[in-house]
Amino acid sequence: MVTVINYGMGNLRSLQNALIHLDTECRIVSDPEVIAASDRLILPGVGSYAKAMSNIEKSGMRQALEVAVLHRGVPFLGICLGMQLLSDQGEEGGVTNGLGWIPGHVIRISQRENVKVPHIGFNTARFSGNHDGLIVGLGDECDFYFLHSYHFVAKRQEDVIGVCDYGSDIVCAVRHENIVGVQFHPEKSQSNGLQLLLNFIRNF
């Protein structure tokens, strides 16, 4: 059973449809008690970092997530904003403290020649490091769909398992122990995204 967390900021239905396509039992949950007792968690997200953290704090989900992920060690996948919230701090919507599970901060993508903000569309992710079974059947380079204006700057290189080129290398996947985050949207990335979700369910 995969628990998809509803904190008012996620693209929930497309993710749910992708999981159903993979014949995976899933549920969309906003109850902190259910989240705390879950065996596998996905935190999607679209929108402002500050608003997302406010919703998580006010709902009691932060404590529930810490019980499940930090204390019980259940597998956790953060998608897009859900990955960014793993950081110590983000600046979108005003400087705000995040979950602090993977050291780093989230800043706006620099506007440069030939680089448009937001970053929209398919781009190639290059994987390395300790990604375990997350990219089985995908190889070290494959395309995923991106939609974001802010990006994760990690403090520890060992937490970075994927980057993509968008004017310069930006982090698109992080991992620490049972926690993994991806900046792209696997639920919108066709066969590659479905394979990554399946790998998280089966192998991670």
Contacts in CASP RR format, 6 or more apart in sequence:
PFRMAT RR
TARGET T0000
AUTHOR 0000-0000-0000
METHOD contacts of the structure
MODEL  1
MVTVINYGMGNLRSLQNALIHLDTECRIVSDPEVIAASDRLILPGVGSYA
KAMSNIEKSGMRQALEVAVLHRGVPFLGICLGMQLLSDQGEEGGVTNGLG
WIPGHVIRISQRENVKVPHIGFNTARFSGNHDGLIVGLGDECDFYFLHSY
HFVAKRQEDVIGVCDYGSDIVCAVRHENIVGVQFHPEKSQSNGLQLLLNF
IRNF
1 25 0 8 1.000
1 26 0 8 1.000
1 27 0 8 1.000
1 38 0 8 1.000
1 39 0 8 1.000
1 40 0 8 1.000
2 19 0 8 1.000
2 24 0 8 1.000
2 25 0 8 1.000
2 26 0 8 1.000
2 27 0 8 1.000
2 40 0 8 1.000
2 41 0 8 1.000
2 42 0 8 1.000
2 201 0 8 1.000
3 26 0 8 1.000
3 27 0 8 1.000
3 29 0 8 1.000
3 34 0 8 1.000
3 35 0 8 1.000
3 38 0 8 1.000
3 39 0 8 1.000
3 40 0 8 1.000
3 41 0 8 1.000
3 42 0 8 1.000
4 12 0 8 1.000
4 15 0 8 1.000
4 16 0 8 1.000
4 19 0 8 1.000
4 26 0 8 1.000
4 27 0 8 1.000
4 28 0 8 1.000
4 29 0 8 1.000
4 42 0 8 1.000
4 44 0 8 1.000
5 29 0 8 1.000
5 30 0 8 1.000
5 35 0 8 1.000
5 41 0 8 1.000
5 42 0 8 1.000
5 43 0 8 1.000
5 44 0 8 1.000
5 61 0 8 1.000
5 65 0 8 1.000
6 12 0 8 1.000
6 28 0 8 1.000
6 29 0 8 1.000
6 30 0 8 1.000
7 30 0 8 1.000
7 43 0 8 1.000
7 52 0 8 1.000
7 55 0 8 1.000
7 56 0 8 1.000
7 59 0 8 1.000
7 61 0 8 1.000
8 30 0 8 1.000
8 55 0 8 1.000
9 44 0 8 1.000
9 45 0 8 1.000
9 46 0 8 1.000
9 47 0 8 1.000
9 51 0 8 1.000
9 52 0 8 1.000
9 55 0 8 1.000
9 81 0 8 1.000
10 44 0 8 1.000
10 45 0 8 1.000
10 46 0 8 1.000
10 81 0 8 1.000
11 44 0 8 1.000
11 45 0 8 1.000
11 46 0 8 1.000
11 185 0 8 1.000
11 187 0 8 1.000
12 28 0 8 1.000
12 44 0 8 1.000
14 187 0 8 1.000
14 188 0 8 1.000
15 42 0 8 1.000
15 44 0 8 1.000
15 79 0 8 1.000
15 187 0 8 1.000
16 26 0 8 1.000
16 28 0 8 1.000
17 187 0 8 1.000
18 186 0 8 1.000
18 187 0 8 1.000
18 193 0 8 1.000
18 194 0 8 1.000
18 197 0 8 1.000
19 26 0 8 1.000
19 197 0 8 1.000
19 201 0 8 1.000
20 26 0 8 1.000
21 194 0 8 1.000
22 194 0 8 1.000
22 197 0 8 1.000
22 198 0 8 1.000
22 201 0 8 1.000
24 197 0 8 1.000
24 201 0 8 1.000
29 35 0 8 1.000
29 38 0 8 1.000
30 59 0 8 1.000
30 61 0 8 1.000
32 59 0 8 1.000
32 60 0 8 1.000
32 61 0 8 1.000
32 63 0 8 1.000
32 64 0 8 1.000
33 64 0 8 1.000
35 41 0 8 1.000
35 61 0 8 1.000
35 64 0 8 1.000
35 65 0 8 1.000
35 68 0 8 1.000
36 63 0 8 1.000
36 64 0 8 1.000
36 65 0 8 1.000
36 67 0 8 1.000
36 68 0 8 1.000
37 68 0 8 1.000
38 68 0 8 1.000
38 74 0 8 1.000
39 74 0 8 1.000
40 74 0 8 1.000
40 75 0 8 1.000
40 76 0 8 1.000
40 201 0 8 1.000
41 65 0 8 1.000
41 68 0 8 1.000
41 69 0 8 1.000
41 74 0 8 1.000
41 75 0 8 1.000
41 76 0 8 1.000
41 77 0 8 1.000
42 76 0 8 1.000
42 77 0 8 1.000
42 78 0 8 1.000
42 79 0 8 1.000
42 200 0 8 1.000
43 65 0 8 1.000
43 76 0 8 1.000
43 77 0 8 1.000
43 78 0 8 1.000
43 79 0 8 1.000
43 82 0 8 1.000
43 85 0 8 1.000
44 78 0 8 1.000
44 79 0 8 1.000
44 80 0 8 1.000
44 81 0 8 1.000
44 82 0 8 1.000
44 187 0 8 1.000
45 52 0 8 1.000
45 79 0 8 1.000
45 80 0 8 1.000
45 81 0 8 1.000
45 82 0 8 1.000
46 80 0 8 1.000
46 81 0 8 1.000
46 147 0 8 1.000
47 81 0 8 1.000
47 92 0 8 1.000
48 92 0 8 1.000
48 93 0 8 1.000
49 81 0 8 1.000
49 84 0 8 1.000
49 85 0 8 1.000
49 90 0 8 1.000
49 91 0 8 1.000
49 92 0 8 1.000
49 93 0 8 1.000
49 94 0 8 1.000
49 96 0 8 1.000
49 98 0 8 1.000
49 106 0 8 1.000
49 150 0 8 1.000
50 90 0 8 1.000
50 92 0 8 1.000
50 93 0 8 1.000
50 94 0 8 1.000
50 96 0 8 1.000
51 93 0 8 1.000
52 81 0 8 1.000
52 82 0 8 1.000
52 85 0 8 1.000
53 85 0 8 1.000
53 96 0 8 1.000
53 97 0 8 1.000
53 98 0 8 1.000
53 99 0 8 1.000
54 96 0 8 1.000
55 61 0 8 1.000
56 62 0 8 1.000
56 65 0 8 1.000
56 85 0 8 1.000
56 99 0 8 1.000
62 99 0 8 1.000
65 76 0 8 1.000
65 99 0 8 1.000
68 74 0 8 1.000
68 76 0 8 1.000
69 76 0 8 1.000
69 101 0 8 1.000
69 178 0 8 1.000
69 179 0 8 1.000
70 101 0 8 1.000
73 177 0 8 1.000
73 178 0 8 1.000
74 178 0 8 1.000
75 178 0 8 1.000
75 180 0 8 1.000
75 200 0 8 1.000
75 204 0 8 1.000
76 178 0 8 1.000
76 179 0 8 1.000
76 180 0 8 1.000
77 180 0 8 1.000
77 181 0 8 1.000
77 182 0 8 1.000
77 200 0 8 1.000
77 204 0 8 1.000
78 85 0 8 1.000
78 86 0 8 1.000
78 180 0 8 1.000
78 181 0 8 1.000
78 182 0 8 1.000
79 181 0 8 1.000
79 182 0 8 1.000
79 184 0 8 1.000
79 185 0 8 1.000
79 186 0 8 1.000
79 187 0 8 1.000
80 147 0 8 1.000
80 148 0 8 1.000
80 182 0 8 1.000
80 183 0 8 1.000
80 184 0 8 1.000
80 185 0 8 1.000
81 148 0 8 1.000
82 181 0 8 1.000
83 152 0 8 1.000
83 173 0 8 1.000
83 174 0 8 1.000
83 181 0 8 1.000
83 182 0 8 1.000
83 183 0 8 1.000
84 90 0 8 1.000
84 106 0 8 1.000
84 150 0 8 1.000
84 152 0 8 1.000
84 183 0 8 1.000
85 98 0 8 1.000
85 99 0 8 1.000
86 98 0 8 1.000
86 99 0 8 1.000
86 100 0 8 1.000
86 101 0 8 1.000
86 102 0 8 1.000
86 152 0 8 1.000
86 174 0 8 1.000
86 179 0 8 1.000
86 181 0 8 1.000
87 98 0 8 1.000
87 99 0 8 1.000
87 100 0 8 1.000
87 102 0 8 1.000
87 103 0 8 1.000
87 104 0 8 1.000
87 105 0 8 1.000
87 106 0 8 1.000
87 152 0 8 1.000
88 97 0 8 1.000
88 98 0 8 1.000
88 100 0 8 1.000
88 103 0 8 1.000
88 104 0 8 1.000
88 105 0 8 1.000
88 155 0 8 1.000
89 95 0 8 1.000
89 96 0 8 1.000
89 97 0 8 1.000
89 98 0 8 1.000
89 104 0 8 1.000
89 105 0 8 1.000
89 106 0 8 1.000
90 96 0 8 1.000
90 98 0 8 1.000
90 105 0 8 1.000
90 106 0 8 1.000
90 107 0 8 1.000
90 150 0 8 1.000
91 105 0 8 1.000
91 106 0 8 1.000
91 107 0 8 1.000
91 108 0 8 1.000
91 150 0 8 1.000
92 106 0 8 1.000
92 108 0 8 1.000
92 149 0 8 1.000
92 150 0 8 1.000
101 176 0 8 1.000
101 179 0 8 1.000
102 154 0 8 1.000
102 156 0 8 1.000
102 159 0 8 1.000
102 174 0 8 1.000
102 176 0 8 1.000
102 179 0 8 1.000
103 154 0 8 1.000
103 155 0 8 1.000
103 156 0 8 1.000
103 159 0 8 1.000
104 152 0 8 1.000
104 153 0 8 1.000
104 154 0 8 1.000
104 155 0 8 1.000
105 152 0 8 1.000
105 153 0 8 1.000
106 150 0 8 1.000
106 151 0 8 1.000
106 152 0 8 1.000
106 153 0 8 1.000
107 150 0 8 1.000
107 151 0 8 1.000
107 153 0 8 1.000
108 117 0 8 1.000
108 149 0 8 1.000
108 150 0 8 1.000
108 151 0 8 1.000
109 115 0 8 1.000
109 117 0 8 1.000
109 118 0 8 1.000
109 119 0 8 1.000
109 148 0 8 1.000
109 149 0 8 1.000
109 150 0 8 1.000
109 151 0 8 1.000
109 166 0 8 1.000
109 170 0 8 1.000
111 117 0 8 1.000
112 167 0 8 1.000
114 167 0 8 1.000
115 166 0 8 1.000
115 167 0 8 1.000
117 149 0 8 1.000
118 147 0 8 1.000
118 148 0 8 1.000
118 149 0 8 1.000
119 146 0 8 1.000
119 147 0 8 1.000
119 148 0 8 1.000
119 149 0 8 1.000
119 151 0 8 1.000
119 166 0 8 1.000
119 170 0 8 1.000
120 146 0 8 1.000
120 147 0 8 1.000
121 145 0 8 1.000
121 146 0 8 1.000
121 147 0 8 1.000
122 143 0 8 1.000
122 144 0 8 1.000
122 145 0 8 1.000
122 146 0 8 1.000
122 189 0 8 1.000
123 143 0 8 1.000
123 144 0 8 1.000
123 146 0 8 1.000
123 164 0 8 1.000
123 165 0 8 1.000
123 166 0 8 1.000
123 172 0 8 1.000
123 184 0 8 1.000
124 141 0 8 1.000
124 142 0 8 1.000
124 143 0 8 1.000
124 164 0 8 1.000
124 165 0 8 1.000
125 141 0 8 1.000
125 142 0 8 1.000
125 143 0 8 1.000
125 144 0 8 1.000
125 162 0 8 1.000
125 163 0 8 1.000
125 164 0 8 1.000
125 172 0 8 1.000
125 173 0 8 1.000
125 184 0 8 1.000
126 140 0 8 1.000
126 141 0 8 1.000
126 162 0 8 1.000
126 163 0 8 1.000
126 164 0 8 1.000
127 134 0 8 1.000
127 135 0 8 1.000
127 138 0 8 1.000
127 139 0 8 1.000
127 140 0 8 1.000
127 141 0 8 1.000
127 161 0 8 1.000
127 162 0 8 1.000
127 173 0 8 1.000
128 140 0 8 1.000
128 161 0 8 1.000
128 162 0 8 1.000
129 158 0 8 1.000
129 160 0 8 1.000
129 161 0 8 1.000
130 158 0 8 1.000
130 161 0 8 1.000
130 175 0 8 1.000
131 161 0 8 1.000
131 162 0 8 1.000
131 173 0 8 1.000
131 175 0 8 1.000
131 180 0 8 1.000
132 175 0 8 1.000
132 203 0 8 1.000
132 204 0 8 1.000
133 199 0 8 1.000
133 203 0 8 1.000
133 204 0 8 1.000
134 161 0 8 1.000
134 173 0 8 1.000
134 175 0 8 1.000
134 180 0 8 1.000
134 196 0 8 1.000
134 199 0 8 1.000
134 200 0 8 1.000
134 203 0 8 1.000
134 204 0 8 1.000
135 142 0 8 1.000
135 196 0 8 1.000
135 199 0 8 1.000
136 195 0 8 1.000
136 199 0 8 1.000
136 203 0 8 1.000
137 195 0 8 1.000
137 199 0 8 1.000
138 192 0 8 1.000
138 195 0 8 1.000
138 196 0 8 1.000
138 199 0 8 1.000
142 192 0 8 1.000
143 189 0 8 1.000
143 192 0 8 1.000
144 172 0 8 1.000
144 182 0 8 1.000
144 184 0 8 1.000
144 185 0 8 1.000
144 186 0 8 1.000
144 189 0 8 1.000
144 192 0 8 1.000
144 193 0 8 1.000
144 196 0 8 1.000
145 184 0 8 1.000
145 185 0 8 1.000
145 188 0 8 1.000
145 189 0 8 1.000
145 190 0 8 1.000
146 164 0 8 1.000
146 172 0 8 1.000
146 183 0 8 1.000
146 184 0 8 1.000
146 185 0 8 1.000
147 185 0 8 1.000
147 188 0 8 1.000
148 183 0 8 1.000
151 170 0 8 1.000
151 171 0 8 1.000
151 183 0 8 1.000
152 170 0 8 1.000
152 171 0 8 1.000
152 174 0 8 1.000
152 183 0 8 1.000
153 171 0 8 1.000
154 160 0 8 1.000
154 171 0 8 1.000
154 174 0 8 1.000
159 174 0 8 1.000
159 175 0 8 1.000
159 176 0 8 1.000
160 171 0 8 1.000
160 173 0 8 1.000
160 174 0 8 1.000
161 173 0 8 1.000
161 174 0 8 1.000
161 175 0 8 1.000
161 180 0 8 1.000
162 171 0 8 1.000
162 172 0 8 1.000
162 173 0 8 1.000
162 174 0 8 1.000
163 169 0 8 1.000
163 170 0 8 1.000
163 171 0 8 1.000
163 172 0 8 1.000
163 173 0 8 1.000
164 170 0 8 1.000
164 172 0 8 1.000
164 183 0 8 1.000
164 184 0 8 1.000
170 183 0 8 1.000
171 183 0 8 1.000
172 182 0 8 1.000
172 183 0 8 1.000
172 184 0 8 1.000
173 180 0 8 1.000
173 181 0 8 1.000
173 182 0 8 1.000
173 183 0 8 1.000
174 180 0 8 1.000
174 181 0 8 1.000
175 181 0 8 1.000
178 204 0 8 1.000
180 200 0 8 1.000
180 204 0 8 1.000
182 196 0 8 1.000
186 192 0 8 1.000
186 193 0 8 1.000
186 194 0 8 1.000
186 196 0 8 1.000
186 197 0 8 1.000
187 193 0 8 1.000
187 197 0 8 1.000
189 196 0 8 1.000
END
